Amino acid sequence: MDITSELNDLQRSVHQIRADGLEGIGLLLRREYQAAAEDVWKALTDPAMLRRWFLPVSGELEPGGTFQLEGNAAGNILKCEAPALLRLTFGSPTSVVEIRLAERGSHTALEFEHTVDLETAGSGAGALFVGPGWDLALVALGLFLAGRFTGDPSEWENSREVREASQQSIDAWAAAAEASGTATAEEIEQGVAVATAQFTDDPGAVN
């Protein structure tokens, strides 16, 4: 399984947001999948499918409802318009994830945007704290849709192959933050250090 080539399929950008009195930072991921929009939507919203490539989820999975990812974030479902738009809070009211799907022939274009208030993000370098993780999620989604993801998601994410490939993701998000002009070189350097420890170090290693 070539994780490097899968990561190359992702387009990344970082931007500043000012809307409704809120100032924050957004990260945007784009990718196309060789699948119908309905199939991508089902993989994103069906609990039985989500646990096979991402995480188990529970809650009232409908607009106005809440969700809880096992061992991870909880939030509120703000919009759920099949098979085109999913919007939800992720961990806090000012951390919002929006997923947009558009079918293009035999492919589906996906846009994944995660916006966070500036106080939490600190700067555009804050994208390094979550961007590599979202990269891996979208890679896992693609492998699942192609029938190539059959193992345990947590074991896959912590495998040596994936953690080594994550350095490529960290470098890409550092470049995106730099290109955006939303972070200083020092902030990006600090973000890279945090991301490297989180996404590439062996969690089972003993110092």
N, C-alpha and C positions, 0 to 999 in steps of 0.2 A: 504494500500500500504506500504510494508515493505522496506523503503529506506535503512535501515541498511544492509539487506541481499543483496540488489542491489550493494551497495558500496563494499561489500566483494568480488564481482565478478571481481573487477578491480585489475590489477597488475600494480604497480607504480615503477619507478626508476628515478634517477637523474644522469646526467653524464656531464662531461666537454667536450667541442668540440674545436678542432683546425683544421680548414680547410679553404683553399683559403685565408690565411692571417687573418682570423677572429677567435678570441677567444671568446667563449661564454659558456652558460649553456643550456642543453637540458633536458626536462622532457619527459618521455615516459610512455604511458598508453597502456595496452593490455587488450582486452576482447573478448569473443566469443559471437555471437548472434545466436539464433535459427532462422535463415532466410537465404535465398539465397543471394549471393553477389550482384546480380542485384537489389534486394529489399533494401538492406542496402545502396547501391550506390544511388538509387533514393531518399531515405530519406535524404541523405546528400547533394544532388545537385539540387533537384526539389524545386523551390521557394514555390510552393503551399504546399509541405510537410514540408519544413524547418520551416515555420511560425507556424506549428501546434505543434512542439515540441521544437523549439529553438527560432529563431527570424525572422521577415520579412527581406528579402534581395532584393536588387535592383542592377542594373548595367548590364554590358556586360558579361554575365556568360558563358565565353568561354576562351580557352587559349589565353593569351595576353590581356584579358579584365580586367575590374575592378569590384569590388563589394562594396556595402555599407550595413552593418547590421544596422537595425534601432536602434538608440540610443547606438550604439556600434562601433566596429572598421570597418575601410575600408581597402582595400588592392588590390593587383594585383594577378591575377590567373596565376601561372607560368606553371603548368602542370595539365592536366585533361584527364586521360587515363582510360576511363570506362572499366570495373567496378573495377579497381585495385589501381589507384593512383591519389590522389588529393594533389597538392602542391600550397601554396599561401602565400603571405606576409600578416601579420596581424597587422595593426596599424603602422608599420614602415618597411623599407626595410630590417632591420636586425632582425626582428621578423618574423619567418617563421613557418608555420604549415604544416605538411605533414601527410596525412592519407593514410594508406596502407591496402588493403583488400585482403584476400586469402580464397577462398571457400574450406571447408573441409567437404565433404558429405553434410549433412543437415544443417551444421553450417557455419558461416563466422567468421574468425579470423580478428579482427581489431587492427591495431597498430596506435596510435595517438602520434605524436612527435611534440613538440613545442620548437624551439630553439630561444634563444635571446642572443644578444651580451653581453659580460661580464660587460661592463659599465652600461648597463640598468639593468641587473639582480643583479649585485653586488656580488653575490656568489650563490652557490647552494640553499641557503635559498630563493632565488628569486622564486623558484618553488612554494612556499607557497602563493605567490601573485596571481597566476593564476590556480594552480593545482586543488584546491577545486572546482573552477568554471567549469573547464573541466570535473571533476568527475561528477558533476551534469548534464552536457550536455550529457555525455555518458550514464548515468542512464536514462535520459529522452528519449534518442534515443531507448534504449532497451525496455522501457515501451511502446513507440509508436509502435515499430515493433511488439510487442506482443498484440497490441490492447488495452492496459491498460492506455493509456495516452489520455485523452479526454478534459482536462481543458485548461485554459490559461497558457502558459509556465511561464510568469512572476509572476502570482499569485501563481503558484505551487512552484516556486523557493523561493518566499518570505513567504511561509506558515510556521507555527510554526514547523510542523513535519520535513520539509526539513532543516530548519535552525538549529534545534537541532541536526539532524543527521550529519550536516556538521562538527561538532566537531570531529567525527570519521575520516572524510576525512583530516582534518587539522593534526590530530595526525599521520595519515599514511604518509602524505607528509613530516612531520618533521622527521619521522623515515627514510624515503627514502633519505632525504638530509643528515642526519647524517651518514647513511651507505655509501653514495657516497664519503665522505671525501672532499667535495667541499665547506664546510661551517663550521665556528666555532660554538661552543655552543652558544655564545652570538648572532651571526647572526641568528641562528635558533630560539632562544628565541624571538628576535625582529620580525622575520617573523611570528611566531605563534601569537604574539600580534596583528599584522596588520591583519592577516587572520581571527582571532577571531572576531575582530571588523567588518570586511567586510562581513563575511559569516554566523556568528551566532547571532549577535546582532539584535534585532527587529528593522527594519528600521522605524517603526512607533512609537517607544517608545520615551518618552520625559524625558530627564535627569532632 
